Structure formats: structure tokens, C-alpha cells
Amino acid sequence: MLEALLPSDFRVLVVGPVRRFYGATMLSALGTGLIISLNIIYVHLIRHHSIFFATFLLSMNALLGLALTPVIGTLTDKVGPVKVTLVSVVLMTIGLYCYAYTCSAWAFVVVSAILTIGGSGSWSPLSTMLARLIGPEHRQRAFGFNFMFVNLGIGAGALVSSSVVDRHNPLTFTHLYLGTATLTALTGIIYATLWRHGGPVREALDEAEAAEAEPVPAKGGWGEVLGDRRLRNFVLAALFMLICGYGSLEAGFSLFVVTYTKLTIKSIGIVFFFNTLTIVLAQLFVLGRIQGKSRARVMSLVGVLWALSWVFVTFTLHVPAWFALVLLCAAQIIFAIGETLWSPVAPALVNQIAPEHLRGRYNAAFGFTWTISGFVAPLIAALFLATSLGRFWPMFVGGGALVGSLLATRLRHHLTPLEDGLLPEELTA
């Protein structure tokens, strides 16, 4: 049973630097879990700013992150992922400590900008580092395993958050943000121990040559990245799915629940716990089931599952509060199954088509989809939830997820069997 869920040839790789990388992932996720569902509530209900201002902050952060994405990708290739990550950790730590005491609108704008600059330096470098630590044959499993740790940490953090947060006591929010800042600082210490594994691309290429791998010329730039039709098609599909998936979940889910279902803030932590529990229990099983399957088809299935989860959210408008809680938990279980499919497949596909000398830029292009989703999803949420259209918001984003599913299906035609993740026996399917 263990061999099927976690093959021995992968287990032997989870030692030393890989183990430390996963440990840092767990700590970082624990801190994220403390505050992940509270940001808009904190700005709107605790610090008494409007919904428009709270969603404006998310969109402003995403716009700033969008401008930083190509810079971060280039720096990751030129100076190495570890240096970029450590700068990111320092900025995030400072920003979170300040955020805990922020009250005025201008202070929120400045501190949010600091957090965005720091956060922009995480996705591309960390994805690049993990891709270097694990060979291509195990990369899909490695990314899925990393995502499992992310959600284990988030789930634990969400449980702590739901047990202590009190909308009538702003100090409880302050403590949660301070806790996240402390955990973020601890991850920086761990990432510093991976210094020799996260150098610039020239060092990575030298190591490949030392291992008698075919040398890859360290040339090219964003022109080469943007000219890759496979990447362009992937980014388009991912945009729709992330805007109507993670982006909407962060931008409006909590506010929708509190406003339209009349459930308490504490119930949000319970709902997200079911999401996390599903991921932790299902991730290893899913990894075994999708190994050797078409990555494009798996991505398409994700869009369908996420659309279905938003249908469940819509039904909460027509049932008593206790049943609404049941439906929301069911919706998050469905959403989580989609996450267990998305998390290993999407980054593995990007790193499969990425040449080593452009790996940081390719991962930054993938990070671009997260940034855009963080910009567009809050605007959509504000358009609906701050007006009389709020009841229609879940169905709207569910429809967008289905569009992403269709685009992912088309992506398969632009990939080779190897890039699509197919095993030899699946090539005729």
C-alpha cells in the first residue's frame, strides 16, 4: 500500500535538502493558514474600511505583482532562487509585523505594497528550486507532495485561527498576523541552508555538465519565453481557472458566506478545514491515479470540479444555516479534489517544457496567472458582492471555471506525449 502511494524510488529522494525544503513549506503554510480567510474581513469589519477599499487592496497588490513578475523571473535565473527567496522572506516578515498594527487607509496601501513585493519573490524561485532538487521523472509527484504539506499547514493554521479569532476583539487579529510574521522569519532560516542548491542558472548548468548531461547554452530571454505557443496556451487556460478558482475563493468566499448565509466568521475556519483535510487524505492517492495520464485532461477535469463546487455554494442561498454549512463543507471537499489534481500537474507541465536556462522565467510566467487572478477576482467579487448582484456571484465564477476547462482540453493538441505526461501504454488512449 505504501509503495503504491509513495514509491520507494521517490522516498529515497526525500532526504537532506528536499526534506528541509518541505519543512519550510510546512511552516510557511502554517502561518498562511492563520490569516488566509481573514484579510478582507480584517480590513472591512475590524479596521472599518469599505468593501470597495478592501477589494481595491487585493487588486492593487495584484497589479503591482504583475509588474514585478518578469523581474522576479529574470532575477531567479541570473542570481539564483535562494537569494531571491531570502529577500522575499525579509520583506514579508516586515510587512506582516506592520500589517498587524495597520489602521489607516494609506498605511494599508503602503504595507500591502511591501507584502506584495515580498510575496512576488516566492512562487518562481521556490518552484525553480524544487524542480532542481527533483529530477523530471519525479517532479509531478514532488510538486503534489509539496502541495500536501502546504495544505496540512494551512489546515492547522485555520483551526488555530477559527478557535481564537473574534470580530469584536481586534487584538485577536493582531496576534494572528504577528504569528504569521514569526513563522515566515523561521522559513527564511531554513531556506538559507539550501544556499548551495539555489545558485544562478550558470551554476546549475555547470552541475549538469559535470554529470555528463548535454550542456544547454545559457542564452535567450523573455522573447523566447513569450514565443512558446505551448506556454501561451497553458497561461490562457490557467488564467480562467485560477480567476474562478483560487482567486475567487480568496477574494470573495468568506465575505459571501458571512453576508448571504448568515454563518459566523468561526464557521469559515471549519469550512476550510474540510478543504485541507480532503487534500491531506487524498493527495497521495490522487498522485498515483494521475501518474502517466494526460496532464491537459487532468487540468480540464479540475475546471469541471471547481465549477461544481460553486454550484454547491449557490445552493446555500436557499437552505437553513445548518444545511448551508453542510453544503459549504461539501463544496470545499469538491474544490479540494480539484486542487489535488491541479497542484502536481500544472507546475510539472511548466517545468517539463521549460529549458534550464529559462526555468525561472517560465515559472514566473506561471506565477503571472496567479497574479492576474489576484487582480481580476477581487474586481469581480466587488462588482457582485458590493451591489445587489451578490447572489449571482458563485454561478458567474463557476461558468468561468468551465471556460478554463475547455481551454485546457485544447492545450493537449500543442503538447508532445512526454510533455503531456503520458506513459508509453497511455499514448494510444
VEXDREN-2710 file (C-alpha; in Angstrom, 1 decimal):
% VEXDREN-2710
k/r/px/py/pz
1/MET/0.0/0.0/0.0
2/LEU/2.8/2.4/0.9
3/GLU/4.6/1.6/-2.3
4/ALA/1.6/2.4/-4.3
5/LEU/1.1/5.8/-2.6
6/LEU/4.7/6.7/-2.2
7/PRO/7.1/4.7/-4.4
8/SER/10.5/3.8/-2.8
9/ASP/12.4/5.5/-5.7
10/PHE/10.7/8.8/-4.6
11/ARG/11.1/8.2/-0.9
12/VAL/14.8/7.9/-1.2
13/LEU/14.9/11.4/-2.6
14/VAL/13.1/13.0/0.3
15/VAL/16.2/13.5/2.4
16/GLY/18.6/16.3/3.2
17/PRO/17.8/19.5/1.2
18/VAL/14.4/18.1/-0.1
19/ARG/13.3/17.4/3.5
20/ARG/14.3/20.9/4.6
21/PHE/12.5/22.4/1.7
22/TYR/9.3/20.6/2.7
23/GLY/9.8/21.6/6.3
24/ALA/10.0/25.3/5.2
25/THR/6.9/24.8/3.1
26/MET/5.0/23.4/6.2
27/LEU/6.0/26.3/8.4
28/SER/5.1/28.9/5.8
29/ALA/1.7/27.3/5.2
30/LEU/1.0/27.2/8.9
31/GLY/1.4/31.0/9.0
32/THR/-0.7/31.4/5.9
33/GLY/-3.4/29.3/7.4
34/LEU/-3.7/31.7/10.4
35/ILE/-4.8/34.6/8.1
36/ILE/-5.8/33.2/4.7
37/SER/-9.5/33.7/5.1
38/LEU/-9.4/36.9/7.2
39/ASN/-7.7/39.6/5.0
40/ILE/-10.9/41.2/3.6
41/ILE/-12.7/40.7/6.9
42/TYR/-9.8/42.3/8.8
43/VAL/-9.8/45.4/6.5
44/HIS/-13.6/45.8/6.2
45/LEU/-15.0/44.7/9.6
46/ILE/-12.1/45.2/12.0
47/ARG/-10.4/48.3/10.6
48/HIS/-13.8/49.7/9.3
49/HIS/-12.9/50.4/5.6
50/SER/-15.3/49.8/2.8
51/ILE/-15.7/46.6/0.8
52/PHE/-14.5/48.5/-2.3
53/PHE/-11.3/49.6/-0.5
54/ALA/-10.7/46.0/0.8
55/THR/-11.1/44.6/-2.7
56/PHE/-9.1/47.5/-4.2
57/LEU/-6.2/46.5/-2.0
58/LEU/-6.2/43.0/-3.4
59/SER/-6.4/44.3/-7.0
60/MET/-3.7/46.9/-6.3
61/ASN/-1.4/44.2/-4.9
62/ALA/-2.0/42.0/-7.9
63/LEU/-1.3/44.9/-10.3
64/LEU/2.0/45.6/-8.6
65/GLY/2.8/41.8/-8.6
66/LEU/2.1/41.7/-12.3
67/ALA/4.7/44.4/-12.9
68/LEU/7.2/42.5/-10.8
69/THR/6.6/39.1/-12.3
70/PRO/9.1/39.4/-15.2
71/VAL/11.7/41.0/-13.0
72/ILE/11.5/38.1/-10.4
73/GLY/11.7/35.5/-13.2
74/THR/14.8/37.2/-14.7
75/LEU/16.5/37.6/-11.2
76/THR/15.8/33.9/-10.4
77/ASP/17.7/32.8/-13.5
78/LYS/20.5/35.4/-13.0
79/VAL/21.2/35.4/-9.3
80/GLY/19.6/32.1/-8.2
81/PRO/16.3/31.2/-6.4
82/VAL/17.7/31.2/-2.9
83/LYS/18.8/34.8/-2.9
84/VAL/15.5/36.0/-4.3
85/THR/13.6/33.9/-1.8
86/LEU/15.6/35.3/1.2
87/VAL/14.9/38.9/0.2
88/SER/11.2/37.9/-0.2
89/VAL/11.1/36.4/3.3
90/VAL/12.6/39.6/4.9
91/LEU/10.1/41.8/3.2
92/MET/7.2/39.5/4.0
93/THR/8.3/39.4/7.7
94/ILE/8.5/43.2/8.0
95/GLY/5.2/43.6/6.1
96/LEU/3.3/41.2/8.3
97/TYR/4.6/42.7/11.5
98/CYS/3.4/46.2/10.3
99/TYR/0.1/44.8/9.0
100/ALA/-0.8/43.6/12.5
101/TYR/-1.0/47.3/13.7
102/THR/-2.2/49.0/10.5
103/CYS/-5.3/51.1/10.7
104/SER/-5.4/54.0/8.2
105/ALA/-6.1/53.6/4.5
106/TRP/-2.7/55.0/3.4
107/ALA/-0.9/52.7/5.8
108/PHE/-2.8/49.7/4.4
109/VAL/-1.7/50.7/0.9
110/VAL/2.0/51.0/1.8
111/VAL/2.2/47.9/3.9
112/SER/0.2/45.9/1.3
113/ALA/2.7/47.0/-1.3
114/ILE/5.6/45.7/0.9
115/LEU/3.8/42.4/1.3
116/THR/3.2/42.2/-2.4
117/ILE/6.8/42.8/-3.3
118/GLY/7.9/40.2/-0.9
119/GLY/5.2/37.7/-2.0
120/SER/6.1/38.2/-5.6
121/GLY/9.5/36.7/-4.9
122/SER/8.2/33.3/-3.7
123/TRP/6.4/31.4/-6.5
124/SER/9.0/31.4/-9.3
125/PRO/12.2/30.9/-7.1
126/LEU/10.6/28.1/-5.0
127/SER/9.2/26.3/-8.0
128/THR/12.6/26.6/-9.7
129/MET/14.4/25.3/-6.6
130/LEU/12.2/22.3/-6.2
131/ALA/12.5/21.5/-9.9
132/ARG/16.3/21.5/-9.5
133/LEU/16.2/19.3/-6.3
134/ILE/14.0/16.6/-8.0
135/GLY/14.5/15.1/-11.4
136/PRO/11.9/15.3/-14.2
137/GLU/10.7/11.7/-13.6
138/HIS/9.5/12.5/-10.1
139/ARG/8.7/16.2/-10.5
140/GLN/4.9/15.8/-10.7
141/ARG/4.9/13.7/-7.5
142/ALA/7.2/16.2/-5.8
143/PHE/5.0/19.2/-6.5
144/GLY/2.0/17.2/-5.4
145/PHE/3.8/16.2/-2.2
146/ASN/4.7/19.8/-1.6
147/PHE/1.1/20.9/-2.0
148/MET/0.0/18.3/0.5
149/PHE/2.4/19.9/3.1
150/VAL/1.0/23.3/2.1
151/ASN/-2.5/22.3/2.9
152/LEU/-1.5/20.4/6.1
153/GLY/0.0/23.6/7.3
154/ILE/-2.9/25.8/6.2
155/GLY/-5.4/23.4/7.8
156/ALA/-3.6/23.5/11.1
157/GLY/-3.4/27.3/10.9
158/ALA/-7.0/27.7/10.0
159/LEU/-8.0/25.5/13.0
160/VAL/-6.0/27.8/15.4
161/SER/-7.4/30.9/13.7
162/SER/-11.0/29.7/14.0
163/SER/-10.6/29.0/17.7
164/VAL/-9.1/32.3/18.7
165/VAL/-10.5/34.9/16.2
166/ASP/-13.2/37.3/17.5
167/ARG/-14.6/40.1/15.3
168/HIS/-15.3/42.1/18.5
169/ASN/-11.7/41.8/19.7
170/PRO/-9.2/43.3/17.2
171/LEU/-6.3/42.1/19.3
172/THR/-7.0/38.5/18.2
173/PHE/-6.4/39.5/14.6
174/THR/-3.2/41.3/15.7
175/HIS/-1.9/38.1/17.3
176/LEU/-2.6/36.0/14.2
177/TYR/-0.7/38.4/11.9
178/LEU/2.3/38.5/14.4
179/GLY/2.3/34.7/14.5
180/THR/2.4/34.5/10.7
181/ALA/5.3/37.0/10.6
182/THR/7.3/34.9/13.1
183/LEU/6.7/31.7/11.1
184/THR/7.7/33.5/7.9
185/ALA/11.0/34.5/9.5
186/LEU/11.7/30.9/10.6
187/THR/11.3/29.7/7.0
188/GLY/14.0/32.2/5.9
189/ILE/16.4/30.4/8.2
190/ILE/15.6/27.1/6.6
191/TYR/15.9/28.4/3.1
192/ALA/19.3/29.8/3.9
193/THR/20.5/26.3/4.5
194/LEU/19.7/25.5/0.8
195/TRP/22.2/28.1/-0.5
196/ARG/24.3/25.7/-2.4
197/HIS/21.3/24.2/-4.2
198/GLY/19.8/27.5/-5.4
199/GLY/22.6/29.3/-7.3
200/PRO/22.2/31.1/-10.6
201/VAL/21.5/29.2/-13.8
202/ARG/25.2/29.1/-14.8
203/GLU/26.0/27.0/-11.7
204/ALA/23.0/24.7/-12.4
205/LEU/24.3/24.2/-16.0
206/ASP/27.8/23.5/-14.7
207/GLU/26.4/20.8/-12.4
208/ALA/24.6/19.2/-15.4
209/GLU/27.8/19.2/-17.4
210/ALA/29.7/17.7/-14.5
211/ALA/27.1/14.9/-14.5
212/GLU/27.8/14.4/-18.3
213/ALA/24.4/15.8/-19.2
214/GLU/24.1/17.6/-22.5
215/PRO/25.1/21.3/-21.9
216/VAL/22.5/23.9/-22.5
217/PRO/23.5/27.3/-23.8
218/ALA/22.6/30.0/-21.3
219/LYS/21.0/32.4/-23.8
220/GLY/17.6/33.6/-24.6
221/GLY/15.2/35.7/-22.6
222/TRP/11.6/36.8/-22.4
223/GLY/11.3/36.9/-26.2
224/GLU/11.9/33.2/-26.3
225/VAL/9.6/32.5/-23.4
226/LEU/6.7/34.5/-24.9
227/GLY/7.3/32.8/-28.3
228/ASP/6.5/29.4/-26.8
229/ARG/2.9/28.6/-28.0
230/ARG/2.6/25.8/-25.5
231/LEU/3.2/28.2/-22.7
232/ARG/0.8/30.8/-24.1
233/ASN/-2.0/28.3/-24.3
234/PHE/-1.3/27.0/-20.8
235/VAL/-1.3/30.5/-19.4
236/LEU/-4.7/31.3/-21.1
237/ALA/-6.3/28.2/-19.6
238/ALA/-4.8/28.7/-16.2
239/LEU/-6.0/32.3/-16.1
240/PHE/-9.6/31.4/-16.4
241/MET/-9.3/28.5/-13.9
242/LEU/-7.3/30.5/-11.3
243/ILE/-9.5/33.6/-11.5
244/CYS/-12.6/31.4/-11.0
245/GLY/-10.9/29.1/-8.6
246/TYR/-8.3/30.2/-6.0
247/GLY/-8.7/33.9/-6.9
248/SER/-12.4/34.0/-6.2
249/LEU/-12.0/31.7/-3.2
250/GLU/-9.7/34.2/-1.6
251/ALA/-11.4/37.4/-2.8
252/GLY/-15.0/36.8/-2.0
253/PHE/-15.8/33.4/-0.5
254/SER/-15.5/34.5/3.2
255/LEU/-17.4/37.7/2.6
256/PHE/-20.2/35.8/0.7
257/VAL/-20.5/33.3/3.5
258/VAL/-20.8/35.9/6.2
259/THR/-23.2/38.2/4.2
260/TYR/-25.5/35.8/2.5
261/THR/-25.6/32.6/4.6
262/LYS/-25.6/34.4/8.0
263/LEU/-23.0/32.0/9.3
264/THR/-20.4/33.3/11.7
265/ILE/-16.7/34.0/11.0
266/LYS/-15.7/31.0/13.0
267/SER/-17.6/28.7/10.6
268/ILE/-15.3/29.8/7.8
269/GLY/-12.4/28.1/9.6
270/ILE/-14.4/24.9/9.8
271/VAL/-15.2/25.0/6.1
272/PHE/-11.6/25.5/5.1
273/PHE/-10.6/22.7/7.5
274/PHE/-12.7/20.3/5.3
275/ASN/-10.8/21.6/2.3
276/THR/-7.5/20.9/3.9
277/LEU/-8.4/17.6/5.4
278/THR/-9.5/16.4/1.9
279/ILE/-6.2/17.4/0.4
280/VAL/-4.1/15.8/3.0
281/LEU/-6.1/12.5/2.8
282/ALA/-6.5/12.4/-0.9
283/GLN/-3.3/13.9/-2.4
284/LEU/-1.1/10.7/-2.3
285/PHE/-3.9/8.6/-3.7
286/VAL/-4.5/11.1/-6.5
287/LEU/-0.8/11.2/-7.4
288/GLY/-0.8/7.5/-8.0
289/ARG/-4.0/7.7/-10.1
290/ILE/-2.8/10.5/-12.4
291/GLN/0.7/9.3/-13.0
292/GLY/1.1/8.7/-16.7
293/LYS/-2.2/10.4/-17.6
294/SER/-2.7/13.3/-19.9
295/ARG/-1.9/16.5/-17.9
296/ALA/-4.2/18.5/-20.2
297/ARG/-7.1/16.2/-19.5
298/VAL/-6.5/16.4/-15.8
299/MET/-6.4/20.2/-15.9
300/SER/-9.8/20.1/-17.7
301/LEU/-11.3/17.9/-15.0
302/VAL/-10.1/20.5/-12.4
303/GLY/-12.3/23.2/-14.1
304/VAL/-15.3/20.9/-14.0
305/LEU/-14.9/20.1/-10.3
306/TRP/-14.4/23.8/-9.4
307/ALA/-17.5/24.8/-11.3
308/LEU/-19.4/22.1/-9.4
309/SER/-18.2/23.4/-6.1
310/TRP/-19.6/26.9/-6.9
311/VAL/-22.9/25.3/-7.7
312/PHE/-23.0/24.0/-4.1
313/VAL/-22.2/27.4/-2.8
314/THR/-25.1/28.9/-4.8
315/PHE/-27.5/26.4/-3.1
316/THR/-26.6/27.8/0.3
317/LEU/-28.8/30.7/-0.5
318/HIS/-32.0/28.6/-0.3
319/VAL/-31.4/26.5/2.8
320/PRO/-31.3/26.9/6.6
321/ALA/-28.0/28.0/8.1
322/TRP/-27.1/24.5/9.4
323/PHE/-27.6/22.9/6.0
324/ALA/-25.7/25.8/4.4
325/LEU/-22.7/24.9/6.5
326/VAL/-23.0/21.3/5.3
327/LEU/-23.2/22.4/1.6
328/LEU/-20.2/24.7/2.1
329/CYS/-18.1/21.9/3.5
330/ALA/-19.2/19.6/0.6
331/ALA/-18.3/22.4/-1.8
332/GLN/-14.8/22.7/-0.3
333/ILE/-14.3/18.9/-0.4
334/ILE/-15.1/19.0/-4.2
335/PHE/-12.9/22.1/-4.7
336/ALA/-10.1/20.3/-2.8
337/ILE/-10.2/17.3/-5.0
338/GLY/-9.7/19.6/-7.9
339/GLU/-6.7/21.1/-6.1
340/THR/-5.1/17.7/-5.6
341/LEU/-5.2/17.3/-9.4
342/TRP/-4.1/20.9/-10.2
343/SER/-1.1/21.1/-7.8
344/PRO/1.1/18.4/-9.2
345/VAL/0.1/18.6/-12.9
346/ALA/0.3/22.4/-13.6
347/PRO/3.8/23.1/-12.3
348/ALA/5.1/19.8/-13.6
349/LEU/3.9/20.7/-17.1
350/VAL/5.5/24.1/-17.0
351/ASN/8.9/22.7/-15.8
352/GLN/8.7/20.0/-18.4
353/ILE/8.6/22.4/-21.3
354/ALA/11.0/24.9/-19.7
355/PRO/14.7/24.8/-20.7
356/GLU/17.0/25.1/-17.7
357/HIS/18.4/28.5/-18.6
358/LEU/14.9/29.9/-18.7
359/ARG/13.3/27.9/-15.9
360/GLY/12.9/30.9/-13.6
361/ARG/11.2/32.9/-16.4
362/TYR/8.8/30.0/-17.3
363/ASN/7.8/29.6/-13.6
364/ALA/7.4/33.4/-13.4
365/ALA/5.0/33.2/-16.4
366/PHE/3.0/30.6/-14.5
367/GLY/3.2/32.9/-11.5
368/PHE/1.7/35.6/-13.8
369/THR/-1.5/33.7/-13.9
370/TRP/-1.8/33.7/-10.1
371/THR/-1.1/37.5/-10.1
372/ILE/-3.7/38.3/-12.7
373/SER/-6.2/36.1/-10.8
374/GLY/-5.4/38.1/-7.7
375/PHE/-6.2/41.3/-9.7
376/VAL/-9.3/40.3/-11.6
377/ALA/-11.0/38.1/-9.0
378/PRO/-11.4/40.9/-6.4
379/LEU/-12.8/43.2/-9.0
380/ILE/-15.4/40.7/-10.0
381/ALA/-16.2/40.0/-6.3
382/ALA/-16.6/43.7/-5.6
383/LEU/-18.8/44.1/-8.7
384/PHE/-21.2/41.5/-7.4
385/LEU/-20.9/41.5/-3.6
386/ALA/-20.9/45.3/-3.1
387/THR/-24.1/45.5/-5.2
388/SER/-27.5/43.8/-5.4
389/LEU/-25.9/41.1/-7.7
390/GLY/-24.1/39.3/-4.9
391/ARG/-26.4/36.2/-5.1
392/PHE/-25.3/35.6/-8.7
393/TRP/-21.5/35.7/-8.0
394/PRO/-20.9/31.9/-7.4
395/MET/-22.6/30.9/-10.6
396/PHE/-20.7/33.5/-12.6
397/VAL/-17.3/32.3/-11.4
398/GLY/-18.4/28.7/-11.9
399/GLY/-19.1/29.4/-15.5
400/GLY/-15.7/30.9/-15.9
401/ALA/-14.1/27.7/-14.5
402/LEU/-15.9/25.8/-17.2
403/VAL/-14.3/28.0/-19.8
404/GLY/-10.9/27.3/-18.4
405/SER/-11.8/23.6/-18.6
406/LEU/-12.5/23.9/-22.3
407/LEU/-9.2/25.8/-22.9
408/ALA/-7.3/23.1/-21.1
409/THR/-8.7/20.4/-23.3
410/ARG/-7.4/22.3/-26.4
411/LEU/-4.0/22.6/-24.8
412/ARG/-3.4/18.9/-25.4
413/HIS/-3.0/19.4/-29.1
414/HIS/0.1/21.6/-28.6
415/LEU/2.0/19.1/-26.4
416/THR/4.1/16.1/-27.1
417/PRO/3.2/12.9/-25.3
418/LEU/6.2/13.4/-23.0
419/GLU/5.2/17.0/-22.1
420/ASP/1.6/15.8/-21.6
421/GLY/2.9/13.4/-19.0
422/LEU/1.8/10.2/-20.8
423/LEU/3.4/6.8/-20.1
424/PRO/4.0/4.6/-23.1
425/GLU/0.9/2.5/-22.5
426/GLU/-1.2/5.7/-22.5
427/LEU/0.0/7.0/-25.8
428/THR/-2.8/5.3/-27.8
429/ALA/-5.6/6.4/-25.4
END
